[in-house]
Amino acid sequence: MMEKDRADEHEELSEEQRISMLEKSVTANKVVLLILALTLIVAISVTLTTMIISSMGEDSSLVEQEAFIKVQQELTALKEQVAAQQNLIDSTEEAYEDLKGLLNNSSAPTFQRILLQQEKSYQEYIKSMKSGMYDLAHMVPGSRTWLELYTEQMNKAISMSQQRERELKRLQTGEVLMEPDF
């Protein structure tokens, strides 16, 4: 029965009406397909964008973490090197102080001080002798010639002693010594 109703409906419609109905259904189908296609394109686009952003975010954070770890390792290595250098400097300073103490207590500076004192004593002794000879020459008649002869020798001995004293003082200060003029 239904088949007859349909057949009757198709017979009752004109050719133009059927084409018009067919065009309407095709247009409706096109609109539905177009909406479905646009929805599908938007969904695929959103999905791809989300996947790309999430993969980039993971990669960049992973790269940043690796770079951070590498910088931390380099910083740790540099800190260790600085600590080692500081320990070396500290031990060098301690060794320097020890050597300085040994040098100050060694026999070389002590000998230098003794020699300086000895040169001063020689100079005082020669000056005293020179003064005594002068007084003696004035007491003894005709002794002025030997006073002049010995005065010249004593002046030479004093100047040599003063030269040695200057060289010893230079040694104490660390200056370069010049050849003596003896």
Secondary structure, DSSP 4 states (H G I P E B T S, - for coil): -HHHHHHHHHHHS-HHHHHHHHHHHHHHHHHHHHHHHHHHHHHHHHHHHHHHHHHHHHHHHHHHHHHHHHHHHHHHHHHHHHHHHHHHHHHHHHHHHHHHHHHHHSHHHHHHHHHHHHHHHHHHHHHHHHHHHHHHHHHSTT-HHHHHHHHHHHHHHHHHHHHHHHHHHHHHHTPPPPPP--
